[in-house]
Amino acid sequence: MNLGNERWPDRAPRATLGVMITAKDLLGQALGLPEQERTALANALLNSLEGPNAYDGLSPEEFRAEMIRRADDAIANPDEGEDWHAVRREIAGD
């Protein structure tokens, strides 16, 4: 399953197939996909929200250094940032 930008360009016009499906129904169908397809779908959806990748152009060593810097910052400042459970509720619209 290829869900890259070449098949699903940003801001593609919405199309209907004559059947309306709710986000909840779509989620149920997506959860029924094999793990590899769910991963590809999740990545495509996240990429559609993030815009340009902030890590494009970084070498593997630079990317690793950035991830270590972020981890060190999170460890040094545990009270900063957002609680993951709160973020998940916000994303889900609860």
C-alpha positions in Angstrom: 0.0 0.0 0.0 1.6 3.2 -1.1 0.2 6.3 0.5 3.0 8.8 -0.3 2.5 12.3 -1.6 2.9 11.1 -5.2 -0.5 9.4 -4.9 -2.2 11.6 -2.4 -1.0 15.2 -3.1 -1.5 17.8 -0.5 -4.8 19.7 -0.8 -6.2 17.2 -3.2 -9.9 17.9 -4.0 -12.3 15.8 -2.0 -14.2 13.2 -4.0 -17.3 11.4 -3.1 -18.3 7.9 -4.2 -22.0 8.4 -3.6 -21.7 7.0 -0.1 -21.1 9.2 2.9 -18.9 7.7 5.6 -18.2 9.2 9.0 -14.8 9.6 10.5 -15.8 7.0 13.1 -16.7 4.5 10.3 -13.5 5.2 8.5 -11.5 4.7 11.7 -13.2 1.3 12.2 -12.3 0.3 8.7 -8.7 1.5 9.1 -8.3 -0.4 12.3 -9.2 -3.6 10.4 -6.3 -3.2 8.1 -3.1 -5.2 8.6 -0.4 -3.6 10.7 1.8 -2.6 7.8 -1.1 -0.9 6.0 -2.2 0.9 9.2 1.3 2.2 9.7 1.5 3.5 6.1 -1.9 5.2 6.6 -1.0 6.7 9.9 2.3 8.1 8.4 0.4 9.6 5.5 -2.1 11.2 7.8 0.5 12.6 10.1 2.6 13.9 7.2 -0.5 15.7 5.9 -0.7 17.6 9.2 3.0 18.4 9.7 3.7 20.1 6.4 7.3 20.1 5.3 9.5 17.7 7.2 11.7 19.7 9.6 14.3 17.0 9.4 14.7 16.9 5.6 18.3 17.6 4.7 19.7 16.3 8.1 22.3 13.6 7.9 21.6 10.5 10.0 24.2 11.8 12.5 22.5 15.2 12.7 19.1 13.6 13.1 20.4 11.3 15.9 22.0 14.3 17.6 18.7 16.2 17.5 16.7 13.3 18.9 19.3 13.0 21.7 19.1 16.7 22.4 15.3 16.5 22.6 15.4 13.4 24.9 18.0 15.1 27.1 15.8 18.2 27.3 12.7 16.2 28.2 14.6 14.4 31.0 16.1 17.7 32.3 12.7 19.4 32.2 10.1 16.8 33.1 7.4 19.4 34.0 7.5 21.1 30.7 5.7 19.9 27.6 2.3 18.2 27.4 1.0 15.2 29.2 0.6 12.4 26.5 -2.9 11.4 27.8 -4.1 15.0 27.6 -2.7 15.3 24.1 -4.4 12.1 23.0 -7.8 13.3 24.4 -7.3 16.7 22.6 -6.5 14.9 19.3 -9.6 12.6 19.7 -11.8 15.7 20.5 -12.8 14.4 23.9 
